[in-house]
């Protein structure tokens, strides 16, 4: 399965994009994503020249990354604080081999402040935020990622 995150707004403090499932070239809209500020300005997938990562305030570089559904998050396994993750026993989608980043997840939240480099799903109905994040997360997980995992499909996300 192939996901595609198309960044549509790169602001000074946050980035907004649309997340799609791509099958045979056809895009199927899933939800929106909010993340930290893009610092990979030349879109080459690395921080070079004047580009620098600022920890917890930087969006992941442009590129294509494998997504695993086999990593249980210690943080999101605290179901009192993150009850939405209980449905998946704390197993959240994790992007692998992201240069300069560790533990990049797709999860719920409302703003870039929730991100720390991760991808926050929801619907961009309020400037600088996403709403209905849990609804979008369940849609992504139950509609695409969990079935792909059960089928043994490789999952990839392309960020453009």
N, C-alpha and C positions, 0 to 999 in steps of 0.2 A: 504494500500500500504506500501511496505517496501523498504527503501533505505538502501544501505550498502556502507559506506566509508571505503575502504581498504587503510590504510596508507602504502605507499611503500618506502618512504625515510624520515627519521627523522634526519634532520641536526641541526647544532648549532643555526641557525637563522630562519629556516623555515621547514615546513613539506609538503610533496607532497603525494597525494593519488588519487585513482580512485573511482569515484562515480558510483554506479550501482543501477538499479531497480531490485529487486529480486522477482520473481514470481514462485511459485512451485519449488524452488531450483535453477531455471535458472537465471543467471545474464545477464542483458542487460546494456552494458556500456552507460553511459550518457555523462560524461565529467571528467575532472580532478579537483582537489581541492588543493588550497594552503592555509595554515594556519600557525599560530605561532608555536613556538617550543614546542614539546611534553615534558612535565615535569612529567607526570604520567608514569615514566620509567618502573615500574613493571606491568603496564597495568591492575591494579585492579580497576580503576574507581575513585580513591580518591587520594588526596595528603597526603602521609604519610611518616614517616621516614624523610629522607633528601629532599624529594620532596616538593617544595614550588611553589605556584602560584606567578608569577610576573605580575601585572596588565598590560594589553594590549600587553603582550609579551608571552602569554601562550596559547597553544592549549587546547581545552576542554578535559576532561578526557575520556578515553575509556568507552564505555557503549552504552546503547540503550535509545534513547530519543524520546518522542512524539514531532511531529512537528505540529504547528498550522498555518493556513493560514488566521486567523481572526484578526491578530494584525496589525494595521496601524502604520507604523514607522514615528514618527515626523521628524526624520533626513532625511529619504529618501522620505518624502513627499515634500521636496524642489525640485520641478521638474526642476528648472533652473539649479541646481547643479547636480541632479541625474535624467536626463530625461528618462532613461530606466525604472524607477519605475512608471512613469506616466501611462503606459499601464495597471498597476495593482492598480492604485490609491493609491500607497504608501504601499499597503499590501504585505509584504514580508514574506517568510517562517521563522518562529521563533522556535527554539528548547526550549522545556520546561523542567524545573526541572533539570538543569545542575548544579551539585554541585559547589559552589563558583563562579558562573557566573550568570549574568543577561543580558537579551536582546541579546542573541546569535542569529544572523540572517544568512541566506544564501543570499549572494549578489555579485555584481560585484566588480572588482578591478584588480590589476595586480601582487601584491606581498604580502608577510606577513605584510608589513607596512600598507596595506589597511585593515588588518584583525581585530586587537584589540580583538581577541578571536573568531571572526566570521569565517564562511566558505566562501572562495572566489572561485567561479567557473570559469572555463576557460579550456584551453588546455596547457599542460606543454611542449611547444615547445622551450622555452628558459630556461636555467638553472636558478633556483631560482625565476621563474616568471610563470605566466599564461598569455596567449594571447587569443584574441577573447572571452573575458569574457561575453560581452553582448549576443553574439551568444549562448554561453553555457547556460546562464541564461534563455534566451527565450526558448531554447530547454527543459530545466528542467521544467520550469513553464508551458509552453503550451503543452508539451508532456506527463507530468506526474502529476504535483502538482495541476494545475487548474482543470483538469478532475477529479482527486480524490476528490478535495474539492466539486465540483459540484455534484458528486455521493454520497457525505456524508461519504466517506471512512475515516477511521482513517489513519494517516500518521505517520510512525515511521522511524527513522534513527538509524542504528547500526554502531558504529565506532569501527573498529578493526585494 
